[in-house]
Amino acid sequence: MTNKTVLIWGAGRIGRGFMADLFNAAGYHLILVDQSAELVAQLRQAGQFTVVRAANAQERHDQIISGFTALTTTQIDEIAAAVVAADALLVAVYPQDFPQVARQLVPGLTRRQAKRPEIPLDVILCTNLAHAAVEFDTQLHGVLPPALQEYVAGKLGLVESLVIRMVAEPPAALKRREPLLVWTNGYAELPVDRHAFKGEIPPLPGLRLVDDMRAEEVRKLYTYNMCHAVLAYHGARRHHRLAVECLHDPPVRAEAEGALAEVSRALQLEYGFGVEEMARWNENVLRQTDNPTLGDTVARHGADPRRKLRRSDRLVGPALLIRRHGSSPVYLSRAIAAAFVFDNPGDPGAAYVQEQVAALGVAAAVYELCELNETEGDLVELIVEAYRQLAA
């Protein structure tokens, strides 16, 4: 155990359901900061919350977390004092909230520079965004006064992480009884960029130190996120509602496994991952997805195909990587085609894709939405042919 303090900026699902759980287990005192006055009031009144770790339907562990401090983002003086005292700072918010967090951090950094100028502070960024450190650094330097520039450059570490733990909506009956309960799959590891720390690395059993964060980010996006999208788009065509139903449907599962196998070979060639390592990784992707307690839906995993069809995202990105290493992305092409067929009237991104196909024709829509160029026409042909077979 330890007498250290961690400041967790963002007390939502990831902040409470993963970061608080991880640091609480290591004995840290938790200071939770959130912009929602209602949430902070709930936390203060309850004095505790439960993190459910449900690896599957048979394996469940409930961890009660208490003894924390909860602050709203309007409590500027209290937050500044917490920044001074913190041994680590976690930012568990959506990327669009980075500018606000950066502005609100300035008073605390100013006070920390005056009171603890020689003690580094590492900020672990817990958000699903590639190059999160670059984005947060841009936002922070946009609001830093000149007097803080040198201090921040020398003493503030911006550490990227990969949030792989899955957090789901709790069963309705449990949520009514305990509104603060967080339901997770209990994934224990938090991969972090080893080289970004300026101070002592927190002594957490779940922290996995990574040498090449870019490779880890790409692997996660091109396996976990890709697999979920493949299941959703093929599963939707067979009228499945839940991700686990897709995984238990042999033809849909075969598409997901085939896409994982395709991209695994390309990831090995691109980043040097080992064959056995990738096999274990892919087994873990499928095992964690096969968790009925999470209630993950086809609608959620397939949501906004307009975004998910972009060149650098989870479908076209791995297809291009496979192509670059001399193979044909057969399974990925079918998954991309299935995304173009995906029709959810309540999803604006899906509606936009359908509108573009109707207005431009499928080939032009593929070029446009997947951000492909004429030199990649062979991939477009694969996708269009797969689309025609699916739409027939």
Secondary structure, DSSP 4 states (H G I P E B T S, - for coil): ----EEEEE--SHHIIIIIIHHHHHTTPEEEEEES-HHHHHHHHHH-EEEEEEESSSS-EEEEEEES-EEEETT-HHHHHHHHHH-SEEEE-S-GGGHHHHHHHHHHHHHHHHHH-TTS-EEEEE-SS-TTHHHHHHHHHHTT--HHHHHHHHHHEEEEEB-----EEPPPHHHHHH-TT-EEE-----EEEEGGG-SSPPP--TTEEEES-HHHHHHHHIIIIIHHHHHHHHHHHHTT--BHHHHHTSHHHHHHHHHHHHHHHHHHHHHH---HHHHHHHHHHHHHHH--GGG--BHHHHH--HHHHTSTTSTTHHHHHHHHHTT---HHHHHHHHHHHH---TT-HHHHHHHHHHHHH-HHHHHHHHTT--GGGHHHHHHHHHHHHHHH-
